[in-house]
Amino acid sequence: DPVTASRTVRRRGTDYTRLAAVFRLVDDITSEDAEVSLEEAYRRLAEIRRNRHPYPGWVLTAAAGLLAGSAS
């Protein structure tokens, strides 16, 4: 049976590295030819959550500022 859950996000940030990893995980889970067990999916999700962002915070802030400045 399908399960629906709701979660409140306490901290926001831009982390496309993790987003891409989650997308790959979902793609692997839903793919017809690849078999990902529940244990493997939990392990990969825990690894994604554990990994730190590849760039320091000041680089992200500067990049967001440059993006906002060039878009305006």
SELUMVO-624234 format. One record per residue (C-alpha): x, y, z. Coordinates in steps of 0.02 Angstrom, whole numbers, padded with zeros to 5 digits, always signed. Layout:
residues N
XYZ...
This chain:
residues 72
+00000+00000+00000+00063+00176-00039+00120+00282+00107+00111+00472+00111+00215+00575+00233+00234+00760+00267+00391+00844+00334+00429+01023+00383+00590+01092+00308+00686+01184+00443+00837+01232+00339+00843+01283+00157+00990+01283+00042+01044+01254-00136+01127+01085-00156+01109+01019-00332+01238+00884-00297+01121+00800-00174+00970+00835-00284+01054+00746-00430+01100+00599-00318+00920+00583-00256+00858+00594-00436+00975+00452-00486+00915+00349-00338+00732+00376-00383+00771+00336-00565+00857+00174-00513+00713+00125-00399+00580+00157-00531+00678+00083-00677+00607-00080-00743+00774-00162-00783+00868-00114-00624+00826-00197-00459+00863-00096-00303+00819-00179-00139+00741-00083+00004+00901-00101+00105+01006-00035-00040+00888+00113-00063+00898+00156+00123+01088+00139+00120+01104+00254-00031+00985+00382+00045+01083+00382+00208+01243+00408+00109+01165+00555+00015+01110+00635+00179+01281+00606+00258+01383+00684+00116+01433+00864+00140+01413+00998+00009+01564+01004-00108+01582+01194-00095+01603+01306+00059+01460+01419+00110+01545+01580+00054+01563+01512-00124+01377+01472-00129+01333+01645-00063+01445+01730-00191+01375+01624-00333+01196+01662-00281+01237+01848-00274+01317+01843-00447+01168+01749-00516+01045+01873-00441+01147+02021-00503+01160+01956-00680+00976+01910-00687+00918+02083-00636
